[in-house]
Amino acid sequence: MHTSSARLEALNARHSAIASKIEQEQSRPGSSDYLLRLLKQQKLHLKEQIEGIVE
């Protein structure tokens, strides 16, 4: 079980980092829609992985 909790922590950290990048990009003038879409897809993928471990 130790590996899944370590993996969960790593996924949560990456999820938070991507959320911060999304916020930064959205607040930047002339933000890139493509980059935002890419970051949001990555965030969603991480969320799905996290939910797979938690369930």
mmCIF entry with sequence, helices, sheets and N, C-alpha, C, O atoms, coordinates in Angstrom:
data_MODEL
# 
_entry.id   MODEL 
# 
_entity.id                         1 
_entity.type                       polymer 
_entity.pdbx_number_of_molecules   1 
# 
_entity_poly.entity_id                      1 
_entity_poly.type                           'polypeptide(L)' 
_entity_poly.nstd_linkage                   no 
_entity_poly.nstd_monomer                   no 
_entity_poly.pdbx_seq_one_letter_code       MHTSSARLEALNARHSAIASKIEQEQSRPGSSDYLLRLLKQQKLHLKEQIEGIVE 
_entity_poly.pdbx_seq_one_letter_code_can   MHTSSARLEALNARHSAIASKIEQEQSRPGSSDYLLRLLKQQKLHLKEQIEGIVE 
_entity_poly.pdbx_strand_id                 A 
# 
loop_
_entity_poly_seq.entity_id 
_entity_poly_seq.num 
_entity_poly_seq.mon_id 
_entity_poly_seq.hetero 
1 1  MET n 
1 2  HIS n 
1 3  THR n 
1 4  SER n 
1 5  SER n 
1 6  ALA n 
1 7  ARG n 
1 8  LEU n 
1 9  GLU n 
1 10 ALA n 
1 11 LEU n 
1 12 ASN n 
1 13 ALA n 
1 14 ARG n 
1 15 HIS n 
1 16 SER n 
1 17 ALA n 
1 18 ILE n 
1 19 ALA n 
1 20 SER n 
1 21 LYS n 
1 22 ILE n 
1 23 GLU n 
1 24 GLN n 
1 25 GLU n 
1 26 GLN n 
1 27 SER n 
1 28 ARG n 
1 29 PRO n 
1 30 GLY n 
1 31 SER n 
1 32 SER n 
1 33 ASP n 
1 34 TYR n 
1 35 LEU n 
1 36 LEU n 
1 37 ARG n 
1 38 LEU n 
1 39 LEU n 
1 40 LYS n 
1 41 GLN n 
1 42 GLN n 
1 43 LYS n 
1 44 LEU n 
1 45 HIS n 
1 46 LEU n 
1 47 LYS n 
1 48 GLU n 
1 49 GLN n 
1 50 ILE n 
1 51 GLU n 
1 52 GLY n 
1 53 ILE n 
1 54 VAL n 
1 55 GLU n 
# 
_struct_asym.id          A 
_struct_asym.entity_id   1 
# 
loop_
_struct_conf.conf_type_id 
_struct_conf.id 
_struct_conf.pdbx_PDB_helix_id 
_struct_conf.beg_label_comp_id 
_struct_conf.beg_label_asym_id 
_struct_conf.beg_label_seq_id 
_struct_conf.pdbx_beg_PDB_ins_code 
_struct_conf.end_label_comp_id 
_struct_conf.end_label_asym_id 
_struct_conf.end_label_seq_id 
_struct_conf.pdbx_end_PDB_ins_code 
_struct_conf.beg_auth_comp_id 
_struct_conf.beg_auth_asym_id 
_struct_conf.beg_auth_seq_id 
_struct_conf.end_auth_comp_id 
_struct_conf.end_auth_asym_id 
_struct_conf.end_auth_seq_id 
_struct_conf.pdbx_PDB_helix_class 
_struct_conf.details 
_struct_conf.pdbx_PDB_helix_length 
HELX_P HELX_P1 AA1 HIS A 2  ? SER A 27 ? HIS A 2  SER A 27 1 ? 26 
HELX_P HELX_P2 AA2 ASP A 33 ? VAL A 54 ? ASP A 33 VAL A 54 1 ? 22 
# 
_struct_conf_type.id          HELX_P 
_struct_conf_type.criteria    ? 
_struct_conf_type.reference   ? 
# 
loop_
_atom_site.group_PDB 
_atom_site.id 
_atom_site.type_symbol 
_atom_site.label_atom_id 
_atom_site.label_alt_id 
_atom_site.label_comp_id 
_atom_site.label_asym_id 
_atom_site.label_entity_id 
_atom_site.label_seq_id 
_atom_site.pdbx_PDB_ins_code 
_atom_site.Cartn_x 
_atom_site.Cartn_y 
_atom_site.Cartn_z 
_atom_site.occupancy 
_atom_site.B_iso_or_equiv 
_atom_site.pdbx_formal_charge 
_atom_site.auth_seq_id 
_atom_site.auth_comp_id 
_atom_site.auth_asym_id 
_atom_site.auth_atom_id 
_atom_site.pdbx_PDB_model_num 
ATOM 1   N N  . MET A 1 1  ? 0.814   -1.200 0.000   1.00 0.00 ? 1  MET A N  1 
ATOM 2   C CA . MET A 1 1  ? 0.000   0.000  0.000   1.00 0.00 ? 1  MET A CA 1 
ATOM 3   C C  . MET A 1 1  ? 0.852   1.257  0.000   1.00 0.00 ? 1  MET A C  1 
ATOM 4   O O  . MET A 1 1  ? 0.385   2.316  -0.419  1.00 0.00 ? 1  MET A O  1 
ATOM 5   N N  . HIS A 1 2  ? 2.083   1.164  0.457   1.00 0.00 ? 2  HIS A N  1 
ATOM 6   C CA . HIS A 1 2  ? 2.953   2.333  0.525   1.00 0.00 ? 2  HIS A CA 1 
ATOM 7   C C  . HIS A 1 2  ? 3.169   2.950  -0.855  1.00 0.00 ? 2  HIS A C  1 
ATOM 8   O O  . HIS A 1 2  ? 3.181   4.174  -0.983  1.00 0.00 ? 2  HIS A O  1 
ATOM 9   N N  . THR A 1 3  ? 3.340   2.129  -1.882  1.00 0.00 ? 3  THR A N  1 
ATOM 10  C CA . THR A 1 3  ? 3.582   2.667  -3.222  1.00 0.00 ? 3  THR A CA 1 
ATOM 11  C C  . THR A 1 3  ? 2.379   3.425  -3.748  1.00 0.00 ? 3  THR A C  1 
ATOM 12  O O  . THR A 1 3  ? 2.541   4.457  -4.400  1.00 0.00 ? 3  THR A O  1 
ATOM 13  N N  . SER A 1 4  ? 1.174   2.937  -3.480  1.00 0.00 ? 4  SER A N  1 
ATOM 14  C CA . SER A 1 4  ? 0.007   3.654  -3.988  1.00 0.00 ? 4  SER A CA 1 
ATOM 15  C C  . SER A 1 4  ? -0.169  4.988  -3.266  1.00 0.00 ? 4  SER A C  1 
ATOM 16  O O  . SER A 1 4  ? -0.613  5.957  -3.882  1.00 0.00 ? 4  SER A O  1 
ATOM 17  N N  . SER A 1 5  ? 0.164   5.065  -1.984  1.00 0.00 ? 5  SER A N  1 
ATOM 18  C CA . SER A 1 5  ? 0.039   6.349  -1.285  1.00 0.00 ? 5  SER A CA 1 
ATOM 19  C C  . SER A 1 5  ? 1.113   7.323  -1.769  1.00 0.00 ? 5  SER A C  1 
ATOM 20  O O  . SER A 1 5  ? 0.854   8.522  -1.870  1.00 0.00 ? 5  SER A O  1 
ATOM 21  N N  . ALA A 1 6  ? 2.308   6.827  -2.069  1.00 0.00 ? 6  ALA A N  1 
ATOM 22  C CA . ALA A 1 6  ? 3.361   7.689  -2.612  1.00 0.00 ? 6  ALA A CA 1 
ATOM 23  C C  . ALA A 1 6  ? 2.966   8.160  -4.009  1.00 0.00 ? 6  ALA A C  1 
ATOM 24  O O  . ALA A 1 6  ? 3.176   9.321  -4.361  1.00 0.00 ? 6  ALA A O  1 
ATOM 25  N N  . ARG A 1 7  ? 2.403   7.269  -4.789  1.00 0.00 ? 7  ARG A N  1 
ATOM 26  C CA . ARG A 1 7  ? 1.950   7.640  -6.139  1.00 0.00 ? 7  ARG A CA 1 
ATOM 27  C C  . ARG A 1 7  ? 0.827   8.663  -6.054  1.00 0.00 ? 7  ARG A C  1 
ATOM 28  O O  . ARG A 1 7  ? 0.789   9.614  -6.835  1.00 0.00 ? 7  ARG A O  1 
ATOM 29  N N  . LEU A 1 8  ? -0.085  8.471  -5.111  1.00 0.00 ? 8  LEU A N  1 
ATOM 30  C CA . LEU A 1 8  ? -1.189  9.399  -4.920  1.00 0.00 ? 8  LEU A CA 1 
ATOM 31  C C  . LEU A 1 8  ? -0.658  10.792 -4.558  1.00 0.00 ? 8  LEU A C  1 
ATOM 32  O O  . LEU A 1 8  ? -1.148  11.795 -5.077  1.00 0.00 ? 8  LEU A O  1 
ATOM 33  N N  . GLU A 1 9  ? 0.329   10.853 -3.680  1.00 0.00 ? 9  GLU A N  1 
ATOM 34  C CA . GLU A 1 9  ? 0.934   12.131 -3.309  1.00 0.00 ? 9  GLU A CA 1 
ATOM 35  C C  . GLU A 1 9  ? 1.576   12.799 -4.521  1.00 0.00 ? 9  GLU A C  1 
ATOM 36  O O  . GLU A 1 9  ? 1.434   14.006 -4.716  1.00 0.00 ? 9  GLU A O  1 
ATOM 37  N N  . ALA A 1 10 ? 2.274   12.026 -5.324  1.00 0.00 ? 10 ALA A N  1 
ATOM 38  C CA . ALA A 1 10 ? 2.939   12.564 -6.515  1.00 0.00 ? 10 ALA A CA 1 
ATOM 39  C C  . ALA A 1 10 ? 1.907   13.090 -7.517  1.00 0.00 ? 10 ALA A C  1 
ATOM 40  O O  . ALA A 1 10 ? 2.085   14.163 -8.093  1.00 0.00 ? 10 ALA A O  1 
ATOM 41  N N  . LEU A 1 11 ? 0.837   12.333 -7.718  1.00 0.00 ? 11 LEU A N  1 
ATOM 42  C CA . LEU A 1 11 ? -0.214  12.765 -8.643  1.00 0.00 ? 11 LEU A CA 1 
ATOM 43  C C  . LEU A 1 11 ? -0.897  14.036 -8.142  1.00 0.00 ? 11 LEU A C  1 
ATOM 44  O O  . LEU A 1 11 ? -1.184  14.943 -8.924  1.00 0.00 ? 11 LEU A O  1 
ATOM 45  N N  . ASN A 1 12 ? -1.156  14.097 -6.837  1.00 0.00 ? 12 ASN A N  1 
ATOM 46  C CA . ASN A 1 12 ? -1.776  15.294 -6.270  1.00 0.00 ? 12 ASN A CA 1 
ATOM 47  C C  . ASN A 1 12 ? -0.870  16.510 -6.423  1.00 0.00 ? 12 ASN A C  1 
ATOM 48  O O  . ASN A 1 12 ? -1.350  17.611 -6.694  1.00 0.00 ? 12 ASN A O  1 
ATOM 49  N N  . ALA A 1 13 ? 0.429   16.320 -6.251  1.00 0.00 ? 13 ALA A N  1 
ATOM 50  C CA . ALA A 1 13 ? 1.379   17.423 -6.405  1.00 0.00 ? 13 ALA A CA 1 
ATOM 51  C C  . ALA A 1 13 ? 1.391   17.914 -7.852  1.00 0.00 ? 13 ALA A C  1 
ATOM 52  O O  . ALA A 1 13 ? 1.385   19.120 -8.098  1.00 0.00 ? 13 ALA A O  1 
ATOM 53  N N  . ARG A 1 14 ? 1.407   16.985 -8.807  1.00 0.00 ? 14 ARG A N  1 
ATOM 54  C CA . ARG A 1 14 ? 1.383   17.370 -10.220 1.00 0.00 ? 14 ARG A CA 1 
ATOM 55  C C  . ARG A 1 14 ? 0.068   18.068 -10.570 1.00 0.00 ? 14 ARG A C  1 
ATOM 56  O O  . ARG A 1 14 ? 0.057   19.042 -11.323 1.00 0.00 ? 14 ARG A O  1 
ATOM 57  N N  . HIS A 1 15 ? -1.040  17.565 -10.018 1.00 0.00 ? 15 HIS A N  1 
ATOM 58  C CA . HIS A 1 15 ? -2.354  18.158 -10.252 1.00 0.00 ? 15 HIS A CA 1 
ATOM 59  C C  . HIS A 1 15 ? -2.364  19.612 -9.751  1.00 0.00 ? 15 HIS A C  1 
ATOM 60  O O  . HIS A 1 15 ? -2.856  20.503 -10.443 1.00 0.00 ? 15 HIS A O  1 
ATOM 61  N N  . SER A 1 16 ? -1.826  19.846 -8.562  1.00 0.00 ? 16 SER A N  1 
ATOM 62  C CA . SER A 1 16 ? -1.772  21.199 -8.001  1.00 0.00 ? 16 SER A CA 1 
ATOM 63  C C  . SER A 1 16 ? -0.877  22.113 -8.830  1.00 0.00 ? 16 SER A C  1 
ATOM 64  O O  . SER A 1 16 ? -1.199  23.282 -9.041  1.00 0.00 ? 16 SER A O  1 
ATOM 65  N N  . ALA A 1 17 ? 0.241   21.581 -9.296  1.00 0.00 ? 17 ALA A N  1 
ATOM 66  C CA . ALA A 1 17 ? 1.165   22.380 -10.108 1.00 0.00 ? 17 ALA A CA 1 
ATOM 67  C C  . ALA A 1 17 ? 0.505   22.796 -11.418 1.00 0.00 ? 17 ALA A C  1 
ATOM 68  O O  . ALA A 1 17 ? 0.658   23.934 -11.862 1.00 0.00 ? 17 ALA A O  1 
ATOM 69  N N  . ILE A 1 18 ? -0.223  21.881 -12.030 1.00 0.00 ? 18 ILE A N  1 
ATOM 70  C CA . ILE A 1 18 ? -0.906  22.197 -13.283 1.00 0.00 ? 18 ILE A CA 1 
ATOM 71  C C  . ILE A 1 18 ? -2.026  23.210 -13.025 1.00 0.00 ? 18 ILE A C  1 
ATOM 72  O O  . ILE A 1 18 ? -2.245  24.109 -13.837 1.00 0.00 ? 18 ILE A O  1 
ATOM 73  N N  . ALA A 1 19 ? -2.723  23.073 -11.917 1.00 0.00 ? 19 ALA A N  1 
ATOM 74  C CA . ALA A 1 19 ? -3.776  24.033 -11.569 1.00 0.00 ? 19 ALA A CA 1 
ATOM 75  C C  . ALA A 1 19 ? -3.186  25.435 -11.428 1.00 0.00 ? 19 ALA A C  1 
ATOM 76  O O  . ALA A 1 19 ? -3.796  26.413 -11.859 1.00 0.00 ? 19 ALA A O  1 
ATOM 77  N N  . SER A 1 20 ? -2.013  25.534 -10.832 1.00 0.00 ? 20 SER A N  1 
ATOM 78  C CA . SER A 1 20 ? -1.339  26.835 -10.691 1.00 0.00 ? 20 SER A CA 1 
ATOM 79  C C  . SER A 1 20 ? -0.948  27.397 -12.051 1.00 0.00 ? 20 SER A C  1 
ATOM 80  O O  . SER A 1 20 ? -1.108  28.591 -12.306 1.00 0.00 ? 20 SER A O  1 
ATOM 81  N N  . LYS A 1 21 ? -0.431  26.528 -12.929 1.00 0.00 ? 21 LYS A N  1 
ATOM 82  C CA . LYS A 1 21 ? -0.058  26.979 -14.269 1.00 0.00 ? 21 LYS A CA 1 
ATOM 83  C C  . LYS A 1 21 ? -1.278  27.491 -15.024 1.00 0.00 ? 21 LYS A C  1 
ATOM 84  O O  . LYS A 1 21 ? -1.195  28.485 -15.745 1.00 0.00 ? 21 LYS A O  1 
ATOM 85  N N  . ILE A 1 22 ? -2.417  26.807 -14.856 1.00 0.00 ? 22 ILE A N  1 
ATOM 86  C CA . ILE A 1 22 ? -3.653  27.234 -15.521 1.00 0.00 ? 22 ILE A CA 1 
ATOM 87  C C  . ILE A 1 22 ? -4.047  28.628 -15.018 1.00 0.00 ? 22 ILE A C  1 
ATOM 88  O O  . ILE A 1 22 ? -4.392  29.503 -15.811 1.00 0.00 ? 22 ILE A O  1 
ATOM 89  N N  . GLU A 1 23 ? -3.993  28.826 -13.702 1.00 0.00 ? 23 GLU A N  1 
ATOM 90  C CA . GLU A 1 23 ? -4.338  30.134 -13.136 1.00 0.00 ? 23 GLU A CA 1 
ATOM 91  C C  . GLU A 1 23 ? -3.410  31.221 -13.662 1.00 0.00 ? 23 GLU A C  1 
ATOM 92  O O  . GLU A 1 23 ? -3.863  32.310 -14.013 1.00 0.00 ? 23 GLU A O  1 
ATOM 93  N N  . GLN A 1 24 ? -2.108  30.929 -13.718 1.00 0.00 ? 24 GLN A N  1 
ATOM 94  C CA . GLN A 1 24 ? -1.143  31.903 -14.221 1.00 0.00 ? 24 GLN A CA 1 
ATOM 95  C C  . GLN A 1 24 ? -1.429  32.248 -15.673 1.00 0.00 ? 24 GLN A C  1 
ATOM 96  O O  . GLN A 1 24 ? -1.409  33.416 -16.060 1.00 0.00 ? 24 GLN A O  1 
ATOM 97  N N  . GLU A 1 25 ? -1.694  31.229 -16.468 1.00 0.00 ? 25 GLU A N  1 
ATOM 98  C CA . GLU A 1 25 ? -1.935  31.444 -17.896 1.00 0.00 ? 25 GLU A CA 1 
ATOM 99  C C  . GLU A 1 25 ? -3.227  32.240 -18.119 1.00 0.00 ? 25 GLU A C  1 
ATOM 100 O O  . GLU A 1 25 ? -3.281  33.102 -18.996 1.00 0.00 ? 25 GLU A O  1 
ATOM 101 N N  . GLN A 1 26 ? -4.261  31.953 -17.331 1.00 0.00 ? 26 GLN A N  1 
ATOM 102 C CA . GLN A 1 26 ? -5.527  32.656 -17.483 1.00 0.00 ? 26 GLN A CA 1 
ATOM 103 C C  . GLN A 1 26 ? -5.403  34.127 -17.095 1.00 0.00 ? 26 GLN A C  1 
ATOM 104 O O  . GLN A 1 26 ? -6.098  34.973 -17.657 1.00 0.00 ? 26 GLN A O  1 
ATOM 105 N N  . SER A 1 27 ? -4.531  34.438 -16.146 1.00 0.00 ? 27 SER A N  1 
ATOM 106 C CA . SER A 1 27 ? -4.390  35.824 -15.702 1.00 0.00 ? 27 SER A CA 1 
ATOM 107 C C  . SER A 1 27 ? -3.445  36.624 -16.600 1.00 0.00 ? 27 SER A C  1 
ATOM 108 O O  . SER A 1 27 ? -3.383  37.850 -16.509 1.00 0.00 ? 27 SER A O  1 
ATOM 109 N N  . ARG A 1 28 ? -2.718  35.931 -17.459 1.00 0.00 ? 28 ARG A N  1 
ATOM 110 C CA . ARG A 1 28 ? -1.764  36.593 -18.344 1.00 0.00 ? 28 ARG A CA 1 
ATOM 111 C C  . ARG A 1 28 ? -2.501  37.199 -19.535 1.00 0.00 ? 28 ARG A C  1 
ATOM 112 O O  . ARG A 1 28 ? -3.346  36.545 -20.146 1.00 0.00 ? 28 ARG A O  1 
ATOM 113 N N  . PRO A 1 29 ? -2.179  38.452 -19.863 1.00 0.00 ? 29 PRO A N  1 
ATOM 114 C CA . PRO A 1 29 ? -2.808  39.041 -21.064 1.00 0.00 ? 29 PRO A CA 1 
ATOM 115 C C  . PRO A 1 29 ? -2.374  38.274 -22.313 1.00 0.00 ? 29 PRO A C  1 
ATOM 116 O O  . PRO A 1 29 ? -1.203  37.924 -22.458 1.00 0.00 ? 29 PRO A O  1 
ATOM 117 N N  . GLY A 1 30 ? -3.308  38.021 -23.195 1.00 0.00 ? 30 GLY A N  1 
ATOM 118 C CA . GLY A 1 30 ? -2.985  37.291 -24.426 1.00 0.00 ? 30 GLY A CA 1 
ATOM 119 C C  . GLY A 1 30 ? -2.678  35.830 -24.181 1.00 0.00 ? 30 GLY A C  1 
ATOM 120 O O  . GLY A 1 30 ? -1.836  35.243 -24.860 1.00 0.00 ? 30 GLY A O  1 
ATOM 121 N N  . SER A 1 31 ? -3.356  35.242 -23.215 1.00 0.00 ? 31 SER A N  1 
ATOM 122 C CA . SER A 1 31 ? -3.104  33.837 -22.883 1.00 0.00 ? 31 SER A CA 1 
ATOM 123 C C  . SER A 1 31 ? -3.434  32.932 -24.074 1.00 0.00 ? 31 SER A C  1 
ATOM 124 O O  . SER A 1 31 ? -4.280  33.249 -24.910 1.00 0.00 ? 31 SER A O  1 
ATOM 125 N N  . SER A 1 32 ? -2.748  31.817 -24.118 1.00 0.00 ? 32 SER A N  1 
ATOM 126 C CA . SER A 1 32 ? -2.887  30.878 -25.223 1.00 0.00 ? 32 SER A CA 1 
ATOM 127 C C  . SER A 1 32 ? -4.017  29.884 -24.956 1.00 0.00 ? 32 SER A C  1 
ATOM 128 O O  . SER A 1 32 ? -3.968  29.117 -23.995 1.00 0.00 ? 32 SER A O  1 
ATOM 129 N N  . ASP A 1 33 ? -5.030  29.908 -25.815 1.00 0.00 ? 33 ASP A N  1 
ATOM 130 C CA . ASP A 1 33 ? -6.139  28.957 -25.679 1.00 0.00 ? 33 ASP A CA 1 
ATOM 131 C C  . ASP A 1 33 ? -5.646  27.526 -25.837 1.00 0.00 ? 33 ASP A C  1 
ATOM 132 O O  . ASP A 1 33 ? -6.108  26.616 -25.149 1.00 0.00 ? 33 ASP A O  1 
ATOM 133 N N  . TYR A 1 34 ? -4.706  27.342 -26.748 1.00 0.00 ? 34 TYR A N  1 
ATOM 134 C CA . TYR A 1 34 ? -4.168  26.000 -26.983 1.00 0.00 ? 34 TYR A CA 1 
ATOM 135 C C  . TYR A 1 34 ? -3.471  25.485 -25.731 1.00 0.00 ? 34 TYR A C  1 
ATOM 136 O O  . TYR A 1 34 ? -3.691  24.347 -25.316 1.00 0.00 ? 34 TYR A O  1 
ATOM 137 N N  . LEU A 1 35 ? -2.626  26.329 -25.126 1.00 0.00 ? 35 LEU A N  1 
ATOM 138 C CA . LEU A 1 35 ? -1.902  25.918 -23.918 1.00 0.00 ? 35 LEU A CA 1 
ATOM 139 C C  . LEU A 1 35 ? -2.882  25.631 -22.781 1.00 0.00 ? 35 LEU A C  1 
ATOM 140 O O  . LEU A 1 35 ? -2.726  24.651 -22.052 1.00 0.00 ? 35 LEU A O  1 
ATOM 141 N N  . LEU A 1 36 ? -3.880  26.479 -22.636 1.00 0.00 ? 36 LEU A N  1 
ATOM 142 C CA . LEU A 1 36 ? -4.877  26.250 -21.582 1.00 0.00 ? 36 LEU A CA 1 
ATOM 143 C C  . LEU A 1 36 ? -5.607  24.927 -21.781 1.00 0.00 ? 36 LEU A C  1 
ATOM 144 O O  . LEU A 1 36 ? -5.814  24.172 -20.831 1.00 0.00 ? 36 LEU A O  1 
ATOM 145 N N  . ARG A 1 37 ? -5.992  24.654 -23.020 1.00 0.00 ? 37 ARG A N  1 
ATOM 146 C CA . ARG A 1 37 ? -6.689  23.396 -23.315 1.00 0.00 ? 37 ARG A CA 1 
ATOM 147 C C  . ARG A 1 37 ? -5.795  22.199 -22.998 1.00 0.00 ? 37 ARG A C  1 
ATOM 148 O O  . ARG A 1 37 ? -6.252  21.203 -22.436 1.00 0.00 ? 37 ARG A O  1 
ATOM 149 N N  . LEU A 1 38 ? -4.527  22.307 -23.363 1.00 0.00 ? 38 LEU A N  1 
ATOM 150 C CA . LEU A 1 38 ? -3.572  21.232 -23.096 1.00 0.00 ? 38 LEU A CA 1 
ATOM 151 C C  . LEU A 1 38 ? -3.397  21.004 -21.595 1.00 0.00 ? 38 LEU A C  1 
ATOM 152 O O  . LEU A 1 38 ? -3.413  19.865 -21.127 1.00 0.00 ? 38 LEU A O  1 
ATOM 153 N N  . LEU A 1 39 ? -3.231  22.087 -20.852 1.00 0.00 ? 39 LEU A N  1 
ATOM 154 C CA . LEU A 1 39 ? -3.065  21.982 -19.401 1.00 0.00 ? 39 LEU A CA 1 
ATOM 155 C C  . LEU A 1 39 ? -4.310  21.391 -18.740 1.00 0.00 ? 39 LEU A C  1 
ATOM 156 O O  . LEU A 1 39 ? -4.206  20.568 -17.830 1.00 0.00 ? 39 LEU A O  1 
ATOM 157 N N  . LYS A 1 40 ? -5.477  21.811 -19.199 1.00 0.00 ? 40 LYS A N  1 
ATOM 158 C CA . LYS A 1 40 ? -6.722  21.294 -18.621 1.00 0.00 ? 40 LYS A CA 1 
ATOM 159 C C  . LYS A 1 40 ? -6.895  19.805 -18.922 1.00 0.00 ? 40 LYS A C  1 
ATOM 160 O O  . LYS A 1 40 ? -7.407  19.058 -18.089 1.00 0.00 ? 40 LYS A O  1 
ATOM 161 N N  . GLN A 1 41 ? -6.470  19.378 -20.106 1.00 0.00 ? 41 GLN A N  1 
ATOM 162 C CA . GLN A 1 41 ? -6.535  17.944 -20.431 1.00 0.00 ? 41 GLN A CA 1 
ATOM 163 C C  . GLN A 1 41 ? -5.601  17.151 -19.516 1.00 0.00 ? 41 GLN A C  1 
ATOM 164 O O  . GLN A 1 41 ? -5.959  16.075 -19.038 1.00 0.00 ? 41 GLN A O  1 
ATOM 165 N N  . GLN A 1 42 ? -4.409  17.685 -19.276 1.00 0.00 ? 42 GLN A N  1 
ATOM 166 C CA . GLN A 1 42 ? -3.458  17.014 -18.381 1.00 0.00 ? 42 GLN A CA 1 
ATOM 167 C C  . GLN A 1 42 ? -4.018  16.933 -16.968 1.00 0.00 ? 42 GLN A C  1 
ATOM 168 O O  . GLN A 1 42 ? -3.905  15.905 -16.301 1.00 0.00 ? 42 GLN A O  1 
ATOM 169 N N  . LYS A 1 43 ? -4.628  18.039 -16.515 1.00 0.00 ? 43 LYS A N  1 
ATOM 170 C CA . LYS A 1 43 ? -5.201  18.077 -15.175 1.00 0.00 ? 43 LYS A CA 1 
ATOM 171 C C  . LYS A 1 43 ? -6.324  17.043 -15.040 1.00 0.00 ? 43 LYS A C  1 
ATOM 172 O O  . LYS A 1 43 ? -6.413  16.342 -14.032 1.00 0.00 ? 43 LYS A O  1 
ATOM 173 N N  . LEU A 1 44 ? -7.176  16.955 -16.062 1.00 0.00 ? 44 LEU A N  1 
ATOM 174 C CA . LEU A 1 44 ? -8.268  15.986 -16.043 1.00 0.00 ? 44 LEU A CA 1 
ATOM 175 C C  . LEU A 1 44 ? -7.728  14.555 -16.015 1.00 0.00 ? 44 LEU A C  1 
ATOM 176 O O  . LEU A 1 44 ? -8.242  13.708 -15.283 1.00 0.00 ? 44 LEU A O  1 
ATOM 177 N N  . HIS A 1 45 ? -6.700  14.291 -16.808 1.00 0.00 ? 45 HIS A N  1 
ATOM 178 C CA . HIS A 1 45 ? -6.100  12.961 -16.842 1.00 0.00 ? 45 HIS A CA 1 
ATOM 179 C C  . HIS A 1 45 ? -5.546  12.592 -15.466 1.00 0.00 ? 45 HIS A C  1 
ATOM 180 O O  . HIS A 1 45 ? -5.720  11.464 -15.007 1.00 0.00 ? 45 HIS A O  1 
ATOM 181 N N  . LEU A 1 46 ? -4.885  13.534 -14.817 1.00 0.00 ? 46 LEU A N  1 
ATOM 182 C CA . LEU A 1 46 ? -4.360  13.280 -13.472 1.00 0.00 ? 46 LEU A CA 1 
ATOM 183 C C  . LEU A 1 46 ? -5.492  13.024 -12.488 1.00 0.00 ? 46 LEU A C  1 
ATOM 184 O O  . LEU A 1 46 ? -5.398  12.135 -11.642 1.00 0.00 ? 46 LEU A O  1 
ATOM 185 N N  . LYS A 1 47 ? -6.565  13.809 -12.600 1.00 0.00 ? 47 LYS A N  1 
ATOM 186 C CA . LYS A 1 47 ? -7.716  13.624 -11.707 1.00 0.00 ? 47 LYS A CA 1 
ATOM 187 C C  . LYS A 1 47 ? -8.286  12.214 -11.855 1.00 0.00 ? 47 LYS A C  1 
ATOM 188 O O  . LYS A 1 47 ? -8.633  11.569 -10.866 1.00 0.00 ? 47 LYS A O  1 
ATOM 189 N N  . GLU A 1 48 ? -8.379  11.747 -13.089 1.00 0.00 ? 48 GLU A N  1 
ATOM 190 C CA . GLU A 1 48 ? -8.893  10.395 -13.331 1.00 0.00 ? 48 GLU A CA 1 
ATOM 191 C C  . GLU A 1 48 ? -7.968  9.341  -12.722 1.00 0.00 ? 48 GLU A C  1 
ATOM 192 O O  . GLU A 1 48 ? -8.439  8.345  -12.173 1.00 0.00 ? 48 GLU A O  1 
ATOM 193 N N  . GLN A 1 49 ? -6.663  9.554  -12.817 1.00 0.00 ? 49 GLN A N  1 
ATOM 194 C CA . GLN A 1 49 ? -5.719  8.611  -12.210 1.00 0.00 ? 49 GLN A CA 1 
ATOM 195 C C  . GLN A 1 49 ? -5.846  8.608  -10.693 1.00 0.00 ? 49 GLN A C  1 
ATOM 196 O O  . GLN A 1 49 ? -5.802  7.555  -10.058 1.00 0.00 ? 49 GLN A O  1 
ATOM 197 N N  . ILE A 1 50 ? -6.004  9.807  -10.114 1.00 0.00 ? 50 ILE A N  1 
ATOM 198 C CA . ILE A 1 50 ? -6.159  9.924  -8.660  1.00 0.00 ? 50 ILE A CA 1 
ATOM 199 C C  . ILE A 1 50 ? -7.425  9.210  -8.212  1.00 0.00 ? 50 ILE A C  1 
ATOM 200 O O  . ILE A 1 50 ? -7.406  8.463  -7.234  1.00 0.00 ? 50 ILE A O  1 
ATOM 201 N N  . GLU A 1 51 ? -8.519  9.435  -8.921  1.00 0.00 ? 51 GLU A N  1 
ATOM 202 C CA . GLU A 1 51 ? -9.775  8.770  -8.564  1.00 0.00 ? 51 GLU A CA 1 
ATOM 203 C C  . GLU A 1 51 ? -9.655  7.255  -8.693  1.00 0.00 ? 51 GLU A C  1 
ATOM 204 O O  . GLU A 1 51 ? -10.271 6.521  -7.920  1.00 0.00 ? 51 GLU A O  1 
ATOM 205 N N  . GLY A 1 52 ? -8.879  6.781  -9.649  1.00 0.00 ? 52 GLY A N  1 
ATOM 206 C CA . GLY A 1 52 ? -8.675  5.348  -9.815  1.00 0.00 ? 52 GLY A CA 1 
ATOM 207 C C  . GLY A 1 52 ? -7.949  4.728  -8.627  1.00 0.00 ? 52 GLY A C  1 
ATOM 208 O O  . GLY A 1 52 ? -8.201  3.576  -8.274  1.00 0.00 ? 52 GLY A O  1 
ATOM 209 N N  . ILE A 1 53 ? -7.059  5.482  -8.017  1.00 0.00 ? 53 ILE A N  1 
ATOM 210 C CA . ILE A 1 53 ? -6.325  4.984  -6.849  1.00 0.00 ? 53 ILE A CA 1 
ATOM 211 C C  . ILE A 1 53 ? -7.192  5.040  -5.608  1.00 0.00 ? 53 ILE A C  1 
ATOM 212 O O  . ILE A 1 53 ? -7.177  4.117  -4.793  1.00 0.00 ? 53 ILE A O  1 
ATOM 213 N N  . VAL A 1 54 ? -7.948  6.116  -5.458  1.00 0.00 ? 54 VAL A N  1 
ATOM 214 C CA . VAL A 1 54 ? -8.761  6.327  -4.263  1.00 0.00 ? 54 VAL A CA 1 
ATOM 215 C C  . VAL A 1 54 ? -9.900  5.328  -4.169  1.00 0.00 ? 54 VAL A C  1 
ATOM 216 O O  . VAL A 1 54 ? -10.245 4.875  -3.077  1.00 0.00 ? 54 VAL A O  1 
ATOM 217 N N  . GLU A 1 55 ? -10.488 4.980  -5.317  1.00 0.00 ? 55 GLU A N  1 
ATOM 218 C CA . GLU A 1 55 ? -11.650 4.083  -5.293  1.00 0.00 ? 55 GLU A CA 1 
ATOM 219 C C  . GLU A 1 55 ? -11.303 2.661  -5.009  1.00 0.00 ? 55 GLU A C  1 
ATOM 220 O O  . GLU A 1 55 ? -12.188 1.807  -4.961  1.00 0.00 ? 55 GLU A O  1 
# 
